[in-house]
Every structure is written in structure tokens, then in C-alpha cells.
Amino acid sequence: METYTLMRQFADSWGLLYLVVVFIAVVIFAFRPGSKKYYSEQAQIPLKEEQNKDD
């Protein structure tokens, strides 16, 4: 069996499973309880005025 064929079969099976698991973990991390406050604060950063502004 050629190296390319072996790697291709591995990527088609276990690679896909790995990416699905990573995607699910990221979604769970983003929607975990208590993260709404954190992401709301982070979303407001561009809208805040700079505190050390020299005029």
C-alpha cells in the first residue's frame, strides 16, 4: 500500500472523527454556563473610549 493511500484512508476516517470532536468541544466551550457575561464584556471593548487619551 502506498504511503499516500494509507494517509488518505487515515484522514478520511480518524481525521474526520477528530475534527467533529474538536468542533463539538468548541461549541460546548462557547455556550457553557457563565460565558455570556464574559463574551458581552469582550464585545464592548471596541466601543469603549480610551482612558489614557492625550488630547
mmCIF file as Biopython writes it, N, C-alpha, C and O atoms, coordinates in Angstrom:
data_model
#
loop_
_atom_site.group_PDB
_atom_site.id
_atom_site.type_symbol
_atom_site.label_atom_id
_atom_site.label_alt_id
_atom_site.label_comp_id
_atom_site.label_asym_id
_atom_site.label_entity_id
_atom_site.label_seq_id
_atom_site.pdbx_PDB_ins_code
_atom_site.Cartn_x
_atom_site.Cartn_y
_atom_site.Cartn_z
_atom_site.occupancy
_atom_site.B_iso_or_equiv
_atom_site.auth_seq_id
_atom_site.auth_asym_id
_atom_site.pdbx_PDB_model_num
ATOM 1   N N  . MET A ? 1  ? 0.846   -1.177 0.000  1.0 0.0 1  A 1 
ATOM 2   C CA . MET A ? 1  ? 0.000   0.000  0.000  1.0 0.0 1  A 1 
ATOM 3   C C  . MET A ? 1  ? 0.892   1.241  0.000  1.0 0.0 1  A 1 
ATOM 4   O O  . MET A ? 1  ? 1.856   1.326  0.760  1.0 0.0 1  A 1 
ATOM 5   N N  . GLU A ? 2  ? 0.566   2.170  -0.836 1.0 0.0 2  A 1 
ATOM 6   C CA . GLU A ? 2  ? 1.350   3.401  -0.921 1.0 0.0 2  A 1 
ATOM 7   C C  . GLU A ? 2  ? 1.123   4.267  0.316  1.0 0.0 2  A 1 
ATOM 8   O O  . GLU A ? 2  ? 0.096   4.171  0.988  1.0 0.0 2  A 1 
ATOM 9   N N  . THR A ? 3  ? 2.099   5.101  0.590  1.0 0.0 3  A 1 
ATOM 10  C CA . THR A ? 3  ? 2.005   5.996  1.749  1.0 0.0 3  A 1 
ATOM 11  C C  . THR A ? 3  ? 0.837   6.967  1.587  1.0 0.0 3  A 1 
ATOM 12  O O  . THR A ? 3  ? 0.103   7.230  2.540  1.0 0.0 3  A 1 
ATOM 13  N N  . TYR A ? 4  ? 0.669   7.496  0.374  1.0 0.0 4  A 1 
ATOM 14  C CA . TYR A ? 4  ? -0.419  8.446  0.133  1.0 0.0 4  A 1 
ATOM 15  C C  . TYR A ? 4  ? -1.781  7.797  0.399  1.0 0.0 4  A 1 
ATOM 16  O O  . TYR A ? 4  ? -2.641  8.396  1.043  1.0 0.0 4  A 1 
ATOM 17  N N  . THR A ? 5  ? -1.970  6.586  -0.093 1.0 0.0 5  A 1 
ATOM 18  C CA . THR A ? 5  ? -3.240  5.895  0.093  1.0 0.0 5  A 1 
ATOM 19  C C  . THR A ? 5  ? -3.500  5.620  1.569  1.0 0.0 5  A 1 
ATOM 20  O O  . THR A ? 5  ? -4.623  5.777  2.048  1.0 0.0 5  A 1 
ATOM 21  N N  . LEU A ? 6  ? -2.471  5.215  2.279  1.0 0.0 6  A 1 
ATOM 22  C CA . LEU A ? 6  ? -2.610  4.950  3.714  1.0 0.0 6  A 1 
ATOM 23  C C  . LEU A ? 6  ? -2.977  6.221  4.475  1.0 0.0 6  A 1 
ATOM 24  O O  . LEU A ? 6  ? -3.874  6.206  5.319  1.0 0.0 6  A 1 
ATOM 25  N N  . MET A ? 7  ? -2.292  7.310  4.181  1.0 0.0 7  A 1 
ATOM 26  C CA . MET A ? 7  ? -2.582  8.576  4.859  1.0 0.0 7  A 1 
ATOM 27  C C  . MET A ? 7  ? -3.970  9.090  4.493  1.0 0.0 7  A 1 
ATOM 28  O O  . MET A ? 7  ? -4.668  9.665  5.328  1.0 0.0 7  A 1 
ATOM 29  N N  . ARG A ? 8  ? -4.364  8.880  3.241  1.0 0.0 8  A 1 
ATOM 30  C CA . ARG A ? 8  ? -5.685  9.322  2.790  1.0 0.0 8  A 1 
ATOM 31  C C  . ARG A ? 8  ? -6.787  8.566  3.523  1.0 0.0 8  A 1 
ATOM 32  O O  . ARG A ? 8  ? -7.771  9.171  3.947  1.0 0.0 8  A 1 
ATOM 33  N N  . GLN A ? 9  ? -6.636  7.269  3.675  1.0 0.0 9  A 1 
ATOM 34  C CA . GLN A ? 9  ? -7.627  6.474  4.386  1.0 0.0 9  A 1 
ATOM 35  C C  . GLN A ? 9  ? -7.683  6.858  5.864  1.0 0.0 9  A 1 
ATOM 36  O O  . GLN A ? 9  ? -8.761  6.913  6.455  1.0 0.0 9  A 1 
ATOM 37  N N  . PHE A ? 10 ? -6.525  7.120  6.453  1.0 0.0 10 A 1 
ATOM 38  C CA . PHE A ? 10 ? -6.492  7.552  7.854  1.0 0.0 10 A 1 
ATOM 39  C C  . PHE A ? 10 ? -7.202  8.883  8.030  1.0 0.0 10 A 1 
ATOM 40  O O  . PHE A ? 10 ? -7.981  9.056  8.967  1.0 0.0 10 A 1 
ATOM 41  N N  . ALA A ? 11 ? -6.930  9.833  7.123  1.0 0.0 11 A 1 
ATOM 42  C CA . ALA A ? 11 ? -7.559  11.159 7.220  1.0 0.0 11 A 1 
ATOM 43  C C  . ALA A ? 11 ? -9.066  11.070 6.996  1.0 0.0 11 A 1 
ATOM 44  O O  . ALA A ? 11 ? -9.831  11.789 7.639  1.0 0.0 11 A 1 
ATOM 45  N N  . ASP A ? 12 ? -9.497  10.198 6.093  1.0 0.0 12 A 1 
ATOM 46  C CA . ASP A ? 12 ? -10.926 10.066 5.826  1.0 0.0 12 A 1 
ATOM 47  C C  . ASP A ? 12 ? -11.680 9.500  7.017  1.0 0.0 12 A 1 
ATOM 48  O O  . ASP A ? 12 ? -12.840 9.853  7.233  1.0 0.0 12 A 1 
ATOM 49  N N  . SER A ? 13 ? -11.058 8.643  7.780  1.0 0.0 13 A 1 
ATOM 50  C CA . SER A ? 13 ? -11.772 8.025  8.890  1.0 0.0 13 A 1 
ATOM 51  C C  . SER A ? 13 ? -11.495 8.750  10.207 1.0 0.0 13 A 1 
ATOM 52  O O  . SER A ? 13 ? -12.390 9.404  10.743 1.0 0.0 13 A 1 
ATOM 53  N N  . TRP A ? 14 ? -10.297 8.650  10.729 1.0 0.0 14 A 1 
ATOM 54  C CA . TRP A ? 14 ? -9.975  9.213  12.042 1.0 0.0 14 A 1 
ATOM 55  C C  . TRP A ? 14 ? -9.839  10.726 12.004 1.0 0.0 14 A 1 
ATOM 56  O O  . TRP A ? 14 ? -10.135 11.392 12.996 1.0 0.0 14 A 1 
ATOM 57  N N  . GLY A ? 15 ? -9.402  11.278 10.895 1.0 0.0 15 A 1 
ATOM 58  C CA . GLY A ? 15 ? -9.286  12.732 10.778 1.0 0.0 15 A 1 
ATOM 59  C C  . GLY A ? 15 ? -10.639 13.410 10.877 1.0 0.0 15 A 1 
ATOM 60  O O  . GLY A ? 15 ? -10.793 14.432 11.545 1.0 0.0 15 A 1 
ATOM 61  N N  . LEU A ? 16 ? -11.623 12.819 10.197 1.0 0.0 16 A 1 
ATOM 62  C CA . LEU A ? 16 ? -12.974 13.373 10.258 1.0 0.0 16 A 1 
ATOM 63  C C  . LEU A ? 16 ? -13.533 13.273 11.670 1.0 0.0 16 A 1 
ATOM 64  O O  . LEU A ? 16 ? -14.142 14.221 12.165 1.0 0.0 16 A 1 
ATOM 65  N N  . LEU A ? 17 ? -13.332 12.150 12.309 1.0 0.0 17 A 1 
ATOM 66  C CA . LEU A ? 17 ? -13.801 11.977 13.689 1.0 0.0 17 A 1 
ATOM 67  C C  . LEU A ? 17 ? -13.144 12.996 14.619 1.0 0.0 17 A 1 
ATOM 68  O O  . LEU A ? 17 ? -13.811 13.580 15.472 1.0 0.0 17 A 1 
ATOM 69  N N  . TYR A ? 18 ? -11.846 13.207 14.455 1.0 0.0 18 A 1 
ATOM 70  C CA . TYR A ? 18 ? -11.121 14.181 15.275 1.0 0.0 18 A 1 
ATOM 71  C C  . TYR A ? 18 ? -11.695 15.588 15.088 1.0 0.0 18 A 1 
ATOM 72  O O  . TYR A ? 18 ? -11.919 16.298 16.069 1.0 0.0 18 A 1 
ATOM 73  N N  . LEU A ? 19 ? -11.934 15.992 13.847 1.0 0.0 19 A 1 
ATOM 74  C CA . LEU A ? 19 ? -12.456 17.338 13.594 1.0 0.0 19 A 1 
ATOM 75  C C  . LEU A ? 19 ? -13.872 17.509 14.142 1.0 0.0 19 A 1 
ATOM 76  O O  . LEU A ? 19 ? -14.217 18.591 14.615 1.0 0.0 19 A 1 
ATOM 77  N N  . VAL A ? 20 ? -14.686 16.478 14.087 1.0 0.0 20 A 1 
ATOM 78  C CA . VAL A ? 20 ? -16.039 16.550 14.643 1.0 0.0 20 A 1 
ATOM 79  C C  . VAL A ? 20 ? -15.969 16.710 16.168 1.0 0.0 20 A 1 
ATOM 80  O O  . VAL A ? 20 ? -16.713 17.504 16.744 1.0 0.0 20 A 1 
ATOM 81  N N  . VAL A ? 21 ? -15.087 15.965 16.810 1.0 0.0 21 A 1 
ATOM 82  C CA . VAL A ? 21 ? -14.936 16.067 18.268 1.0 0.0 21 A 1 
ATOM 83  C C  . VAL A ? 21 ? -14.437 17.455 18.659 1.0 0.0 21 A 1 
ATOM 84  O O  . VAL A ? 21 ? -14.921 18.029 19.635 1.0 0.0 21 A 1 
ATOM 85  N N  . VAL A ? 22 ? -13.480 18.000 17.918 1.0 0.0 22 A 1 
ATOM 86  C CA . VAL A ? 22 ? -12.969 19.345 18.203 1.0 0.0 22 A 1 
ATOM 87  C C  . VAL A ? 22 ? -14.081 20.383 18.026 1.0 0.0 22 A 1 
ATOM 88  O O  . VAL A ? 22 ? -14.212 21.293 18.845 1.0 0.0 22 A 1 
ATOM 89  N N  . PHE A ? 23 ? -14.869 20.256 16.978 1.0 0.0 23 A 1 
ATOM 90  C CA . PHE A ? 23 ? -15.970 21.189 16.746 1.0 0.0 23 A 1 
ATOM 91  C C  . PHE A ? 23 ? -16.973 21.153 17.894 1.0 0.0 23 A 1 
ATOM 92  O O  . PHE A ? 23 ? -17.400 22.202 18.376 1.0 0.0 23 A 1 
ATOM 93  N N  . ILE A ? 24 ? -17.345 19.968 18.330 1.0 0.0 24 A 1 
ATOM 94  C CA . ILE A ? 24 ? -18.296 19.832 19.435 1.0 0.0 24 A 1 
ATOM 95  C C  . ILE A ? 24 ? -17.719 20.436 20.715 1.0 0.0 24 A 1 
ATOM 96  O O  . ILE A ? 24 ? -18.437 21.088 21.473 1.0 0.0 24 A 1 
ATOM 97  N N  . ALA A ? 25 ? -16.423 20.221 20.957 1.0 0.0 25 A 1 
ATOM 98  C CA . ALA A ? 25 ? -15.785 20.783 22.153 1.0 0.0 25 A 1 
ATOM 99  C C  . ALA A ? 25 ? -15.789 22.309 22.110 1.0 0.0 25 A 1 
ATOM 100 O O  . ALA A ? 25 ? -16.027 22.949 23.133 1.0 0.0 25 A 1 
ATOM 101 N N  . VAL A ? 26 ? -15.533 22.896 20.955 1.0 0.0 26 A 1 
ATOM 102 C CA . VAL A ? 26 ? -15.534 24.361 20.831 1.0 0.0 26 A 1 
ATOM 103 C C  . VAL A ? 26 ? -16.938 24.919 21.050 1.0 0.0 26 A 1 
ATOM 104 O O  . VAL A ? 26 ? -17.101 25.942 21.715 1.0 0.0 26 A 1 
ATOM 105 N N  . VAL A ? 27 ? -17.939 24.265 20.503 1.0 0.0 27 A 1 
ATOM 106 C CA . VAL A ? 27 ? -19.320 24.721 20.685 1.0 0.0 27 A 1 
ATOM 107 C C  . VAL A ? 27 ? -19.721 24.638 22.156 1.0 0.0 27 A 1 
ATOM 108 O O  . VAL A ? 27 ? -20.341 25.562 22.683 1.0 0.0 27 A 1 
ATOM 109 N N  . ILE A ? 28 ? -19.373 23.545 22.814 1.0 0.0 28 A 1 
ATOM 110 C CA . ILE A ? 28 ? -19.686 23.405 24.237 1.0 0.0 28 A 1 
ATOM 111 C C  . ILE A ? 28 ? -18.959 24.470 25.051 1.0 0.0 28 A 1 
ATOM 112 O O  . ILE A ? 28 ? -19.531 25.037 25.982 1.0 0.0 28 A 1 
ATOM 113 N N  . PHE A ? 29 ? -17.707 24.744 24.708 1.0 0.0 29 A 1 
ATOM 114 C CA . PHE A ? 29 ? -16.939 25.762 25.421 1.0 0.0 29 A 1 
ATOM 115 C C  . PHE A ? 29 ? -17.566 27.147 25.235 1.0 0.0 29 A 1 
ATOM 116 O O  . PHE A ? 29 ? -17.652 27.924 26.185 1.0 0.0 29 A 1 
ATOM 117 N N  . ALA A ? 30 ? -17.996 27.449 24.028 1.0 0.0 30 A 1 
ATOM 118 C CA . ALA A ? 30 ? -18.557 28.775 23.756 1.0 0.0 30 A 1 
ATOM 119 C C  . ALA A ? 30 ? -19.911 28.976 24.428 1.0 0.0 30 A 1 
ATOM 120 O O  . ALA A ? 30 ? -20.236 30.095 24.825 1.0 0.0 30 A 1 
ATOM 121 N N  . PHE A ? 31 ? -20.700 27.927 24.563 1.0 0.0 31 A 1 
ATOM 122 C CA . PHE A ? 31 ? -22.043 28.049 25.120 1.0 0.0 31 A 1 
ATOM 123 C C  . PHE A ? 31 ? -22.142 27.518 26.545 1.0 0.0 31 A 1 
ATOM 124 O O  . PHE A ? 31 ? -23.234 27.198 27.014 1.0 0.0 31 A 1 
ATOM 125 N N  . ARG A ? 32 ? -21.019 27.425 27.229 1.0 0.0 32 A 1 
ATOM 126 C CA . ARG A ? 32 ? -21.050 26.928 28.604 1.0 0.0 32 A 1 
ATOM 127 C C  . ARG A ? 32 ? -21.728 27.951 29.514 1.0 0.0 32 A 1 
ATOM 128 O O  . ARG A ? 32 ? -21.755 29.142 29.206 1.0 0.0 32 A 1 
ATOM 129 N N  . PRO A ? 33 ? -22.273 27.481 30.630 1.0 0.0 33 A 1 
ATOM 130 C CA . PRO A ? 33 ? -22.923 28.405 31.563 1.0 0.0 33 A 1 
ATOM 131 C C  . PRO A ? 33 ? -21.917 29.436 32.105 1.0 0.0 33 A 1 
ATOM 132 O O  . PRO A ? 33 ? -20.789 29.088 32.453 1.0 0.0 33 A 1 
ATOM 133 N N  . GLY A ? 34 ? -22.325 30.662 32.167 1.0 0.0 34 A 1 
ATOM 134 C CA . GLY A ? 34 ? -21.470 31.707 32.699 1.0 0.0 34 A 1 
ATOM 135 C C  . GLY A ? 34 ? -20.624 32.422 31.667 1.0 0.0 34 A 1 
ATOM 136 O O  . GLY A ? 34 ? -19.935 33.387 31.998 1.0 0.0 34 A 1 
ATOM 137 N N  . SER A ? 35 ? -20.658 31.975 30.432 1.0 0.0 35 A 1 
ATOM 138 C CA . SER A ? 35 ? -19.807 32.606 29.429 1.0 0.0 35 A 1 
ATOM 139 C C  . SER A ? 35 ? -20.470 33.827 28.788 1.0 0.0 35 A 1 
ATOM 140 O O  . SER A ? 35 ? -19.797 34.609 28.117 1.0 0.0 35 A 1 
ATOM 141 N N  . LYS A ? 36 ? -21.761 33.999 28.980 1.0 0.0 36 A 1 
ATOM 142 C CA . LYS A ? 36 ? -22.459 35.124 28.364 1.0 0.0 36 A 1 
ATOM 143 C C  . LYS A ? 36 ? -21.908 36.455 28.867 1.0 0.0 36 A 1 
ATOM 144 O O  . LYS A ? 36 ? -21.698 37.379 28.081 1.0 0.0 36 A 1 
ATOM 145 N N  . LYS A ? 37 ? -21.676 36.553 30.158 1.0 0.0 37 A 1 
ATOM 146 C CA . LYS A ? 37 ? -21.135 37.787 30.726 1.0 0.0 37 A 1 
ATOM 147 C C  . LYS A ? 37 ? -19.748 38.081 30.152 1.0 0.0 37 A 1 
ATOM 148 O O  . LYS A ? 37 ? -19.455 39.218 29.783 1.0 0.0 37 A 1 
ATOM 149 N N  . TYR A ? 38 ? -18.915 37.076 30.080 1.0 0.0 38 A 1 
ATOM 150 C CA . TYR A ? 38 ? -17.550 37.253 29.562 1.0 0.0 38 A 1 
ATOM 151 C C  . TYR A ? 38 ? -17.582 37.743 28.116 1.0 0.0 38 A 1 
ATOM 152 O O  . TYR A ? 38 ? -16.884 38.696 27.769 1.0 0.0 38 A 1 
ATOM 153 N N  . TYR A ? 39 ? -18.388 37.095 27.273 1.0 0.0 39 A 1 
ATOM 154 C CA . TYR A ? 39 ? -18.432 37.477 25.864 1.0 0.0 39 A 1 
ATOM 155 C C  . TYR A ? 39 ? -19.101 38.827 25.663 1.0 0.0 39 A 1 
ATOM 156 O O  . TYR A ? 39 ? -18.763 39.537 24.716 1.0 0.0 39 A 1 
ATOM 157 N N  . SER A ? 40 ? -20.031 39.198 26.517 1.0 0.0 40 A 1 
ATOM 158 C CA . SER A ? 40 ? -20.644 40.526 26.427 1.0 0.0 40 A 1 
ATOM 159 C C  . SER A ? 40 ? -19.620 41.614 26.741 1.0 0.0 40 A 1 
ATOM 160 O O  . SER A ? 40 ? -19.577 42.649 26.077 1.0 0.0 40 A 1 
ATOM 161 N N  . GLU A ? 41 ? -18.805 41.369 27.750 1.0 0.0 41 A 1 
ATOM 162 C CA . GLU A ? 41 ? -17.751 42.333 28.089 1.0 0.0 41 A 1 
ATOM 163 C C  . GLU A ? 41 ? -16.726 42.438 26.958 1.0 0.0 41 A 1 
ATOM 164 O O  . GLU A ? 41 ? -16.282 43.538 26.630 1.0 0.0 41 A 1 
ATOM 165 N N  . GLN A ? 42 ? -16.356 41.332 26.372 1.0 0.0 42 A 1 
ATOM 166 C CA . GLN A ? 42 ? -15.381 41.334 25.285 1.0 0.0 42 A 1 
ATOM 167 C C  . GLN A ? 42 ? -15.936 42.042 24.047 1.0 0.0 42 A 1 
ATOM 168 O O  . GLN A ? 42 ? -15.184 42.686 23.316 1.0 0.0 42 A 1 
ATOM 169 N N  . ALA A ? 43 ? -17.224 41.930 23.810 1.0 0.0 43 A 1 
ATOM 170 C CA . ALA A ? 43 ? -17.841 42.565 22.652 1.0 0.0 43 A 1 
ATOM 171 C C  . ALA A ? 43 ? -17.872 44.079 22.786 1.0 0.0 43 A 1 
ATOM 172 O O  . ALA A ? 43 ? -17.934 44.780 21.776 1.0 0.0 43 A 1 
ATOM 173 N N  . GLN A ? 44 ? -17.831 44.604 24.012 1.0 0.0 44 A 1 
ATOM 174 C CA . GLN A ? 44 ? -17.898 46.040 24.232 1.0 0.0 44 A 1 
ATOM 175 C C  . GLN A ? 44 ? -16.535 46.732 24.176 1.0 0.0 44 A 1 
ATOM 176 O O  . GLN A ? 44 ? -16.474 47.961 24.197 1.0 0.0 44 A 1 
ATOM 177 N N  . ILE A ? 45 ? -15.463 45.982 24.105 1.0 0.0 45 A 1 
ATOM 178 C CA . ILE A ? 45 ? -14.116 46.575 24.110 1.0 0.0 45 A 1 
ATOM 179 C C  . ILE A ? 45 ? -13.917 47.584 22.985 1.0 0.0 45 A 1 
ATOM 180 O O  . ILE A ? 45 ? -13.399 48.667 23.255 1.0 0.0 45 A 1 
ATOM 181 N N  . PRO A ? 46 ? -14.296 47.298 21.743 1.0 0.0 46 A 1 
ATOM 182 C CA . PRO A ? 46 ? -14.072 48.301 20.687 1.0 0.0 46 A 1 
ATOM 183 C C  . PRO A ? 46 ? -14.886 49.576 20.869 1.0 0.0 46 A 1 
ATOM 184 O O  . PRO A ? 46 ? -14.535 50.616 20.313 1.0 0.0 46 A 1 
ATOM 185 N N  . LEU A ? 47 ? -15.958 49.510 21.634 1.0 0.0 47 A 1 
ATOM 186 C CA . LEU A ? 47 ? -16.831 50.668 21.805 1.0 0.0 47 A 1 
ATOM 187 C C  . LEU A ? 47 ? -16.436 51.559 22.975 1.0 0.0 47 A 1 
ATOM 188 O O  . LEU A ? 47 ? -16.940 52.676 23.096 1.0 0.0 47 A 1 
ATOM 189 N N  . LYS A ? 48 ? -15.549 51.085 23.832 1.0 0.0 48 A 1 
ATOM 190 C CA . LYS A ? 48 ? -15.125 51.877 24.980 1.0 0.0 48 A 1 
ATOM 191 C C  . LYS A ? 48 ? -14.143 52.946 24.538 1.0 0.0 48 A 1 
ATOM 192 O O  . LYS A ? 48 ? -13.342 52.738 23.627 1.0 0.0 48 A 1 
ATOM 193 N N  . GLU A ? 49 ? -14.217 54.084 25.193 1.0 0.0 49 A 1 
ATOM 194 C CA . GLU A ? 49 ? -13.247 55.146 24.928 1.0 0.0 49 A 1 
ATOM 195 C C  . GLU A ? 49 ? -11.934 54.817 25.603 1.0 0.0 49 A 1 
ATOM 196 O O  . GLU A ? 49 ? -11.904 54.189 26.661 1.0 0.0 49 A 1 
ATOM 197 N N  . GLU A ? 50 ? -10.881 55.235 24.999 1.0 0.0 50 A 1 
ATOM 198 C CA . GLU A ? 50 ? -9.570  55.009 25.622 1.0 0.0 50 A 1 
ATOM 199 C C  . GLU A ? 50 ? -9.455  55.855 26.879 1.0 0.0 50 A 1 
ATOM 200 O O  . GLU A ? 50 ? -9.822  57.030 26.873 1.0 0.0 50 A 1 
ATOM 201 N N  . GLN A ? 51 ? -8.956  55.273 27.942 1.0 0.0 51 A 1 
ATOM 202 C CA . GLN A ? 51 ? -8.854  56.004 29.213 1.0 0.0 51 A 1 
ATOM 203 C C  . GLN A ? 51 ? -7.634  56.896 29.241 1.0 0.0 51 A 1 
ATOM 204 O O  . GLN A ? 51 ? -7.679  57.946 29.883 1.0 0.0 51 A 1 
ATOM 205 N N  . ASN A ? 52 ? -6.556  56.541 28.586 1.0 0.0 52 A 1 
ATOM 206 C CA . ASN A ? 52 ? -5.332  57.324 28.607 1.0 0.0 52 A 1 
ATOM 207 C C  . ASN A ? 52 ? -5.161  58.102 27.306 1.0 0.0 52 A 1 
ATOM 208 O O  . ASN A ? 52 ? -4.112  58.044 26.664 1.0 0.0 52 A 1 
ATOM 209 N N  . LYS A ? 53 ? -6.182  58.809 26.942 1.0 0.0 53 A 1 
ATOM 210 C CA . LYS A ? 53 ? -6.162  59.554 25.688 1.0 0.0 53 A 1 
ATOM 211 C C  . LYS A ? 53 ? -5.505  60.921 25.931 1.0 0.0 53 A 1 
ATOM 212 O O  . LYS A ? 53 ? -5.908  61.652 26.836 1.0 0.0 53 A 1 
ATOM 213 N N  . ASP A ? 54 ? -4.514  61.256 25.138 1.0 0.0 54 A 1 
ATOM 214 C CA . ASP A ? 54 ? -3.844  62.559 25.245 1.0 0.0 54 A 1 
ATOM 215 C C  . ASP A ? 54 ? -4.400  63.487 24.195 1.0 0.0 54 A 1 
ATOM 216 O O  . ASP A ? 54 ? -4.144  63.288 23.008 1.0 0.0 54 A 1 
ATOM 217 N N  . ASP A ? 55 ? -5.165  64.512 24.596 1.0 0.0 55 A 1 
ATOM 218 C CA . ASP A ? 55 ? -5.751  65.481 23.664 1.0 0.0 55 A 1 
ATOM 219 C C  . ASP A ? 55 ? -4.986  66.761 23.660 1.0 0.0 55 A 1 
ATOM 220 O O  . ASP A ? 55 ? -5.340  67.689 22.933 1.0 0.0 55 A 1 
#
